[in-house]
Amino acid sequence: MTNNLCPSLKVVQRFFAVIPGAAIPSGHSVINGEIVIVADPGHSGPSRSASIRLCSSTKDPNTGKGKLSKKASLRHVKTTKDKGLNIIMYSVKFNVEAEFGILGAFLITNGHKHKFFLQSATFEVSSVEIIHFDCQSWVYPIRRTKTDRIFFSNTCYLPHQTPAAMVELRREELHSLRGDGRGERKEWERIYEYDHYDDLGNANKGHEHARPVLGGTQAHPYPRRIRTGHTCSNKDPKTKSQPKMIDLDIFVPPDEQLHPKKLLELLSNSIQSAVHFIIPETKSLIKEDSDSFDSFNEILEVFSGNQGQQAGKVPDEVRKMAPNKQLKRMIHTRKTNQAKFPLPQILAENKWAWKDDREFARQMIAGINPARIRGLQEFPPHSRNGVRSSIKVAHIAHNLEGLTIEQAMSQHKIFILDHHDYLMPFLNRINTNGICAYASRTLLFSSKDGSLKPVAIELSLPGSSSSEEDPWVFVPASQGIEAALWQLAKTHVTANDSAHHQLISHWLHTHAVVEPFIIASRRQLSVMHPIHQLLRPHFRDTMHINALYRRILINSGGVLEKTLFTGEVSMELSSMLYKEWRFDEQGLPSDLLKRGMAIQDPESPTGVKLIFHDYPYGEDGLDIWLAIKTWVSDFCSVFYKQDGHIQSDKELQAWWSEIRNVGHGDKKREKWCEMKNLTDLIEVLTTLIWISSALHASVAFGQYAYASYPPNRTTLCRKFIPEEGTFEFAEFLRDTDGYFIKMLPRRSEMTLWIALMEVLSQHTSDEEYLGQRSMVQWTDKEEVRQLFMKFKRNLRDIQGRIIERNGNPELKNRGGPAKIPYELLLPDITDDRSTGGIIGKGIPNSISI
């Protein structure tokens, strides 16, 4: 596309955000600038091969568009090192005419042979006024792009308020981002198109690696992803071909790519975890039976206990796993390599706390999958096909503290963790190749002391017909063989819950459902739109992280297929549960009501009241929800003074329509929120920000604390529960602990899983948390900045309340037998922010890992 601002400007250009409204003062013709660029190791930076033009938002009478300054080249000032990266500072000087007008943006031209990451720019307009640009984007060389690119500042204008000089450019910018749906996308292309999940299988490797296309069909509905345009598989033209080796260079548009520092940290963390995985595996080769661990103590030996260890080289096995480019980068960032995994919190205070029934139950409301539990509405529970549970009143009556089952339900004291209906259709396919899985139902009771305890577990297998099942009910026991069998039953429940957590609560309900919102926002909301500005920090890094998930974790033969009991049906199963997903039920109050964990309360600011007080995820979550909603309401009220402005906002209406009809097109005939008034807009945006920040934090950053120790939270079972009179039962009687350990994943599966949990639980050192923006002057509106400070104060108050709750001994579910305080929704972690790592708290703005 030709640059209409200046037809002779045949170069790659980038506009970046600026605090608008600063007029170039009369009589002052010199503007000095400071540019900060991040370059890869070994790259010297662009220096004079890059140039900048300032752009005025004041109309040029000759062109009818914004005025442009003359080009000014970058001049090197200094270079510093940060974890192997070159942080390069440049100066730039402009001479502008006195009538240049209001500074609106700048253009940068990369004539260098390498791309670089433009981190920030600062311009001194006068002796008392400095304008900052938070750029945070990649700039590619002209030899790659072969075309002009136009970008606008982040000055907030609703479409009908756009200055005349910018109207056509606003339209052209959005049009340029939408693409034409043809060809393979190149890494420098800023193009946003939708596609199905047709890149998970690898039919070229054989039929066992073929996977169904997710999205676009009634059988396999799914949210859309970013289109890459990769070539089709030779064996299956419906799916995309895959690289033969691990390749992290997968297409995402430049604005969605990770910051170089974050990418290096992620690679470094992954390499460190690979070291932790490889070393135990190498040592196990000297054992005659290296397939399984032999004892609990042997499992514990893979953890360091946080003791200092000697630095070591990256093993050759790990070097072979990473592409050379990434490995070379990693070598610059990693000075030491510990040989063992860090000790998880579940073991820190008491290495046997995980066996306690109260801890097992507490993790359903304060662990990493706290939004699956429901209030029990009928007894006995029954399946969608009408088959009733085999749990009887006699199984649980003695554990209801004198209440009848009807009283327990009416008083909201009995709950169910249900992994039954969605698993039953898949079990015959799952239970092959040594996998032993049931579909489970777990009933729990809220005791008088406030703690939650399990009262019955039902494990079911498919029967001889679709209407028949083979169920088995277990009840709590504290000693003897019954206690050992009860522990086996609890472990099968945690296997169910682990798969649900990873595939549904974590991947589907946060990562996957948010990506269409990002694509639609880029395609339909100009960077000048206030809603674009509001949402920008909540979309940071998500698309790139999702692309890495598709390449490494959720693909055929990927880590999740290798470690979860659901194996090759994992993503197909997530498609089935997407059928149940509705956006209007994803806000926390609506979710709590749907699950019977709260009742409506018109007197409450959230509109709901928890049915029992000591529900850490629910109580802390409602505080965070309300803070987000208040901030969103305050922000939107600045720009939308009346409902008619929402209805007439063409960009906003196109955005909401595209999300419903294209991004989540498989759900377009289902119920969605309207977009007719301020109340609708606030609910939609609050829900979206909640999903991207707090919901994701609640299911992501406690993974190492709970899931890195497989006896506490296994991912698969290799043995069914033995039946009396069988050879397996005799084996079980001889050594109940030995049987339990052999039921757990193999040594390689277990250590691979621990390594994954280590990577997925880490914050990077540059993480941006809820209530934080990367720069103070992120908006030109003082009113909005003050409202944002109010949001920060609200979060700080919530922080204090959470800390107070965690210190209250009467709240049994706040720490439980494992003594792990519930901090997953603790918003402010300023003291830990500079180091990152596994800290088990903090709410990042976005789905950034």
N, C-alpha and C positions, 0 to 999 in steps of 0.2 A: 504494500500500500504506500503510495507516495505521501510524503509529509506535506500537508497543505499549509502548515505554518510557514514553511520556507522551502519552495520547490527545489532549490539547488542543494538542499541538505540531504545527500545520498549516503547516509551512514546509520549505524545502529545507535538508537537513542533511548534513554530511559528518563521518565519523569518520576520524581519521588516526592514524598509527603513533606509539607512545609507548613509552618504556622503562618497563616495568611494575614493580610490586613496591614502589613508594614510598608508604607510608602517610602520610596527612595527619597531622602530629604533633599530639598532644593539647595543647589549649590554644592552638593556632595556627589562627585562622579565616580568615586572609588569604592568598591566593595571587595573586602578580603574574605576568602573562604578557607576552611580547613576540611579536608576529605580524609576519611579513614577507610582503608581497604584491607581485607584479609586475603592473603595469597597462600597457596600450597607451598610446602617446603621445596626449596630449589627454584621457585619462581620469584623473579625480582620485582614483579608488579608492573603496571602499565606505564607509569611515569608520563613523559610527554606524548606518548602514543594515545593517551586518553585526553579528551577535551570536554569542556562543559559550556553550556549556554544557559543563561538565566532567561526565564520566561515571565512576562508580565501578564496578569489577568485583565489588564486594561486593553481595550480594543485598539488595534493599529488601524488608523483611518484608511490606509492603503489596501490592507488585506481583509479588514473586518474581523480579524482574529488577534490573539495576544501578541504583543511585541516580543521580539527576541533580541538578546544582547549578541555581541560578537563572541566568537569562540575564544576560550581561554584554556591553555594547556595546564596540566598538573605539574607541579614542581616538587621533587622529593624533599622531605624535611627530616624524617628519621624512620628507622625500622626497629621494632622490638619483637621479641619472641614470646609466644604463649602456647605452651604444650606442643611445640614443634611447628606451629603456624607462624607466618610472617605477618605482623600487624604493621601496616605501612601508613604513615601520615604524609599527606601532601598539602601544599598550599596552592591557592589559585587566586588570581586578581582580575577584577573586571573594571572597565571604564564604561559607564552608562550615561546616557543623556539625562538631563535633569527631568525631562518629561517622560521618562521610562514608565513611571506609574507604579502600581502595586505589584510587589514581587509575589508571583503565584506558584512557581515551580522551577525546576531546572532540568536540562537535558544533558545526558552524559554519553559520550561516544567512545567506544572501546576499539581502538585501532591496533591493539596488542594481539599477539598470537594466542594468548591464553585467556580464559574466563577469569574473572575475579569476583569476590564477594564484597559489595559495597555496603559497609556497615553503617556509616553515618556521614553527615555533612553539616557544617556550621558556617553561617555567613554573618559577618559583622556589618549590619546595615548602617549603624551609627555608633558613636562612642558609648551610647547607653542602651543599645538594642542589638541583641544577637538572636538569630533565627536558627533553630536546630532542625535537622532532618533525621528521622529514624528510618534509614533506608532498608536494611536487612534483606537484600536481594542479590541475586547473581546477575552479572552483566557479561554477555557473551560477545566474542569478536565479530566484527563486521563480515569477515570472510566466511563465517558460519551462517549468519542470518540473511544477508543479501537484501535487506529491506529496512525501511524506516519504521520506527515504532514510536507511538505517541502515548504519553502517560500524564496523568493529572495529579495535582496535589490532593491532599486529603481534606481540603476545605469542605465543610459540610453544607451542601445545598440539596434541598428537595428538588426534584426535576423541574418544577415550575419556577423555582427561584434561581436557576442557573444563569450566571451572567451571559449576556448575548454573545460575547466573544468565545464562550466555551460550549455553547449548545451543540453545535455540529460535531465538535471534537469529542464531546461526551458520548454522543451517539456512535461515532466511528470507533471509539475505543472499545465499547461493548461489542460492537459487531466484529471487530478484529479478534476477539477472544473466543468466538463461538466456533470457528473452524468450518470445514465443509464435510467432515466425516469420511474423508478419503486419505489414503496413504498412511505410512508408518510415521509416527511422531518422532521428531528429533529433540534432543535434550534442550536445545535453546528455544524451542517453540513455546510461546505462551498461549497455548490452545487448550480449551476446556470442552471436552465432549463426553458423552455418556457411553457406557458399554456394559454388557452382561459379564458375569464371572465365567468367562469361557477360557480362562488361563490357569485353571487349577490342576487339570489333568495333564498327562504327557503320553498321548497315545503312541507316539513314535517309539517309546520304550517298551510297548507291549500292552495287551488288553488289560492287564492287571493295574495299569496306571491310568486307564481311561476314567474320567469323572464326568458326571452330567453337567451341562451348562446350567448355571443358576441365574435366574432372572428371565423374564419374558414369556414364561409359560405358567399355566395354572398348576401344573404338577410341581414345579420348582420355582416359586416366586423368590425374588431377592432384591435388595436395594441395588442401585447401579453404582458402578465404579468409574474412574477416569479411563477414557479410551487411550490405548497406546498404539493401536494399529499394527501390532505385531503380525507376522505372516501366519497363515493357518497351518495346522499339522498336516503332514503328508498322509497320515492314517485316518484322520478324522477332520474333515474340512470345517466342522462346526466349532472346533476348538483351536486355540492358538498353540504354536510351537513353543517349546521351552529350551533354554540353554542347556548344553550338556554338562556344564559345571556350574558351581555356585557363582552367580554374577549379580553384584549389587547395583549395577548400573542399569536400573529400570527407569522408564520414563515417568517423570512427574514435571509439571511446568516449573520454570525457574523460581517463581515466587513461592512455591510450595516445598522447595528443596531445603534440606536441613542446613543450618548454619555450619560452616566448616568445623568450628570448635565442638559443636554437639555431635556431628558425624564422627569426629575423631574419638570423642569420649565413648560413644556407643560402640564403635569398633574395638576400642581398647577394653571396655568392659566385657564385650563378647569374647575377645581373645583370652582375657583373664579367666573367664568362666570355662572356656575351652581347655585351658591349662588344668583347672580344677577337675574337669571331666576326664582328660586324657591320662593324667598321672595315676589316679586310682585304677583306671582300666588297664594301664600298662603293668601295674603291680599285680593285678589279678591274674595275669597270664601265667604266673609261676605256680598258681594253685591248680590242683588236679581238677577241681570243680569250680570254675570261675563264673558259672552261670548265675549263681545266687549268693547273697550274703548268708552267712551261717548263724549269725547271732545279732542281737540288738547292739552289743558292744562293737561289732564289726561295722555296722551301719554308722554308729556314732564316730568311728575313726575317720570318716571322710570329712568331718568338721574340725575346724582348728581350735575351737574354744577361745577364739580371738587372741591366741598367743602369737607373738612375733615370730616370723619365720625368715629363713634365708632367701635372698633374692636368687633367681635362677633364670636361665635362658628360656625362651619360648620353644617348646619341643617341636621337632621336625614335623610331627603329625599335625600340629596346629598350624604351622606355616603352610602346609599343603592345603589346608581348608580355606585359606583366604586368598583372594586375588592379589597378585604382586603389588599393585598400586596401593590397595588398602593396607597390606602388611607393612610396606615401607613407611606409610604414615603412622601406623600403630607403634612402630619401633621408636619413633620420636617421642611418644607420649607415655610409654610404660617403662618405669625405672625399676620396679620390683615385681616379682610374680610370686604370690603365695601359693604353696602347693596344695592347700586344702580350702574347702569352703568355709566361710564364716559361720559361727554358731547361730542358728535361728532362735528367735525369741521363744518359740514353743518349748525349747529345751533349756533356756537360760536359768530359770528359777527352780524348775523341778522336771527332770527328764522323763517322769512318768505321768505328768499332769494330763497328757493327752488321753490317757485311759479312763479318766474320770467321766462319768455320765454327764455331770454338770458342764464340764468343758466341751464335751461333744455337742451338747445342746446349745451352749452359749455361742458357739461359733456360727450357729444358724441365724443369730440376730446381731452378732458383733464381730463376725469373721469376714471373709472375703466374698461370700455369696449371701448377703443378708436380706435380699429382696425376693427370695423364692418361698419362704415360709408363709403360710396362710392361716387365718382363723378357720377352724373346722366348723362347717355349716350344717352338715348332716352326718349321722352315724347309722350304720357303717358307711364309709365312703364308697362311691361306686364309679366305674369307668364310664366313658362316653358310650360304650356299646351296651351299657346296662348291667354289666357284671359287677356284683357287689364284692367289697372286700371281705376277706375271711376273718378279719379282726372282730372278736366278740366282746361283749361287755365284760364277760368273765376274765378276759385277758388283762383288762385295765382297771377294773373297779377298785381293787385294793390300793391303787396308786393315785386315787382322785381325792384324797384327804376328806372322805366322807360324803362327797358330792355324788349325785347321780350323773350320768353322761349328759342328760338334758340340762341339768343345772350348770355343769361345767361349760357347755356350749353357750347357754344364755348369759352366763357371767363372763364370757370371753376369756376363759382360762385354758382352753384346749386348742391345740394347733396341729397342723400337718405340714410335713415336708414331702411333697409329692413328686416323685420321678417315675411315675408308673405309666400313664397313658402314652406319652410321646416315645417311650423306649420300647414298649411291647412290640410294635410292628417291625422293629429292627433287630430284635434279639437273636433270631435264627441266623441272620447274616453276621452278627457280631460274634456269636459264640462259636468261632472257628479258630484254628491256628493257636490253640492254647489259651484263648480268652474265655473267662467264665464270668458272666454278668447276669444279674437279675434286674428286674424293674422293681423299685422300692417305694414303699410308703412308710413314713415314720410319724407316729403320734407323740406329741409332747404336751406336758402339763405345767402350768405356771403355779409354783408352790407358794405357800403362805409367806415364806421369807423372800419372795420375789425372784428366786432363781428358776430357771427352766430345766425340766428333766424329761428324758424320753421315757415313754410308758409302753410302747410296743413298736415293733418293726415287722412289716410284711414284705417278704421277698418273693417275687413271682416269676415264673417261666411260662412261655406259651404252651398251651395244651394241644390236644390232637386236632382241634379246629379253631377257627378264629374267635369263636364265642366261648372257648374254654381256656382256663388258666390252671397252672399248677402252683398254688401259693404255699407259703410256709411262714408261720407267725412265731416271732421270738419276743420274749419279755425280759426285763432286767433281772440280773442275778449277780450276786456279789462274790460267790465262791464256787469252787468245784468246776465240773465239766460244763454246767449250765452257764457259768460266768465266761468261760472260754468261748463257748458257742455264741454267746451274746456279743463278745468282742468281735468275732468274725462277722456277725450280722452288721454291726456298726461300721465295720471296714468296707463292706459292700455298699453301704449307704454313702460313705465318703467318696467311693469311686464314682458313683452316679453323680454326686454333687460336684465333684471336680470337673467332670466333662461338661456338665451344664454350665458351671462357672466360666470355663475357658471359652466354650463355643457360643454360649448364649449371652450370659450376663456381661462378659468382658468383650468378646469380639463382636457379636451381632448387635447387642443393645447399645454399644457405644461406638466402636470403630466403624462398623459397616453402615449403620443407619445415619451417621453424621456426614459421610463423604458426599452424598447427593446434595446436601445443604451447602457444602463448600463449593461444589461445581456450579450450582444454581446462583450462588452469591456472586461468583466471579463473572458469570455470563449475563446476569440481569441487574445487578446492583453496581452502579458506577462507584469507583473509589471515592467519589465526591459525596456519595449518599451517606447520611448519618448512620443508617443501620449497618452499612458496610464497615464504617469506622467502629461501631460498637462491637461487631462480631469478629473483627480481624484478629485480636489476640486469642480468641477461643477456637480458631481454626489452624493456629500455628503448628506446623510439622505433621499434622494428622495424615495428610494425603501421602507423604513420603513414607511415614511409618506403615501405613496400610499397604503400600506397594511392597515394602520389605516383608510384611506378613505373607502376602500372596506368593512371594518368591521363596520363602524359607520355612514358614510355620504352617500355613493352612493348605499348602499345595499337596499334590500326590507325592507320597513318600516323605513329606515334610515332618517337622519335629512333632507336631500334634498328632499326626497319624501314627507316628512311631511310639508315642508315649501314652495316649489316651485309649481307654478300652473301646471307644467307638471306632477307632481305626479308620478304614477307608470310607465309612459312611458318615464321618464327622460333619462335613460341610453339607451333605444332603440332609442330615438331621437338623442342622441349623436352619436350613430352608423350610423344613416342616414347621419349626417354631416361629419363623417369621410370619407364617400365616396368622398367628395369634397376636402379632404386634400391631398396636395402634398408637399413633403419635399423641393423640389426645389423652392417652392413659399413661404417658411417660413422665409427666410431672409428678413430683413426690406425693402431694396430697391425693391426687387421683389414683396413684398406684397403691397407696396405703388403704384407701377406701375399697378399691377393687379386691385387694387381698384380705379384707376383713381385719386389718391391723389397726384401723382407726374408724371413728364414726364422725359424721358431720357435726360441726359445732359453729353456728353462726357468730358466736361471741369471740372465736379465736381469729387472729389475723390471718392464719393460714386456711381457715375454714374447716379444720378438722381437729380431732382430739384423739391421741393414742389410746388404745384400749388397755394398755398397761404401760406404766411409766418407764420401767427400766428396759427400754428397747433402744440401745445406744445408737444404732444406725438411724432409726426413726426420729429420735429426739434431737440428735445433733443435726440430722439432715433437714428437719423442718426449720431449724434456726437458719441454716445456710440458705435454704430455699427462700425464706422470707427476705433475707438480706439481698439476695439476687433480684427478687421480684421488686423490691423497693427501689433498688438502683435502676433497673430497667424502666420502671414506671417514671421515675424522676427524669431519666435521660430522654425517653420518648416524648414526655410532656413538654420538653423544651422546643421540640421541632414540630410536633403535631398539636396545634392549638384547637383543632376541631376534627370530628370524625370524618368530615368531608374531605379533608386533606389525605386521609388514608385511602379512601375509596378512589380518589383522583390521582393517586401516586402510581403512575404507570409502571415504573420500575419495581416497586414493591408488589403490586398485583401480579406482574409477570413472574417475579421470583416465587411467590407463593403458588401460583398456578403450575409452574414448571416443576417444583418440588413434588407436588401431588400427582401430576399427570405424567411426568417423565422420570425424575430421580427416584421416586417411589411409585412408579407407574403401575406396578402389579397390585397396588393397594388403592388405586384411584377411585374405585367404586365403593370404597368403605368410608366410614365417617372420619372427617377431618375437621379441625377448627376452622371457623370462618375467618375472613380478613376484612371486616366491615367497619370496625371501630377500634378505639384505643385499647379497650379491654381485650379484644382478640389479639392485637399485636403484642401486648405485654405478656399474655399467656404463652403465645408461641415462642417469643424470644426468651422468656424465663425458662421454659422447658428446654429449649435448645442449649442455652448456656449451662443449665443444670446437668444435662447429659454430658456435655463436653468437659465439664470441670469436676463437680462434686461426685456425680455418679461414677464416672471413670476412676477417680481417685479412690473411691470406696471399694472398688473391685480389683484395683491394680497394685497399689503400693503396699499391701499387706501380704502379698503372695509369698515372699520369702519367709516371713514370720511364721506362717501357718503351713504352707504347702511344700516347703523345701524338705520337710521331714516326712517321708512317705508313710511311716506307720501312723502318723496323725491324719494324713489326708492323702490316701493313695490315689493313683490315676487309673489303675486296672487291677484285676485279680486273676491269678492263674489257677485258682482252685475254687470249686463250689464248696459250700458248707457240707461236710460229710454226713451221710445218713447212717444211723445206727445199723450195725450188721454188715457193713461193707468193709472192704480192705482199707479204704481211705479213713474210715472211722477208727479202725485199729491203729493206723498210722498216727492219727490225731491224738488218740489216747496215750500213745507212747511218749509224745513230745508236743504238747499243745503250742508252746512258743515256736518250736521248729516248724510246725505246720503253718502257723500264722506267717512266719517270715517267708516260707516258700510260696505262700499265696500272694505275696507282694510282687511288684515288677522285678524283672531280672536286674542284675547288677548294672548292666549297660543302660537299660531303660531308666533305672532309678537315678543314676548319676547324670545322665543327659537331662532328665527332668529338673534336678537340682540346679544344674547349670542354667537352664532356661529361666527358672524362678529367680536366680541371681540377677540375670540381665533385665528381666521385665520389672523388677522391683526397685530399680535404681533411679533416683533423680540425677539429672546432670547439673553441673555447677552453675549453668546459666539459666536454669529453670525460672520461668516467670509464673508467679502464683496469683491466685484469685485476689483481687484488690491491688494488684501491681501492674504497672505499665512500664515498658522499657525506657520511657523518658517522661519527665514531668509535664512537658509542654506538648502532650500528644493531641491536644485540641486547642483551638484559638479562643474558645468560649470560656470565659472565666466562670460563668454560671455552672457549666458542665464540670469544670475542674473542682469546684466547691462541692458539687453533688457527689463526685467520685471520692473526695475526701470523707464525706459522710458515710459512703459505702465502706471505706477502709475502717472508720471508727466502729461501725456496726460489726464488722468482722472481728475487730479487736475485742469488742465486748463478748462476742460469741466464744472467742478463744478462752477468755476468763471463765465463762460458764462451763465450758467443756472440762477445763482443768479442775474446776471445783467438783463437778460430777464424778470425775475419775478418782477424786480423793474421798468420796463419800462411801464409807464402809457398808452403808445400808443398800447401796446399789450393787447387787451381787454380780450382775452381768457386765459390769464395767471392767473387770479384770479377770474374774473367775479363778479357778484353780491354777491356771498357768500364769496368772498375775501379769497379763499383757494389757495395759491400759488402752482403751479405745481412743486412738488418735488419728484414725484414717480420715476424719473430717475436721481435723484441727487445721484451720486455714493458714495461720501465719507461722512460718518456721524460720524467721530471720536469722536466728543464731546458727542454724545448720546450713543456710543457703549457699555459702561460699564453697562448701566442700561437696555437696550432693551425696550420692551413694545410697545405701540402704538405710533409711531412717524411719520408715513406716509411718510417716505423717506428712501433712502438707497437701494442698489442693492446687495443682497446676491449672492454669487458665485453660489448657487444651489437652487433647488426647495426644500426648507427645512421646509415648512409648508403648 
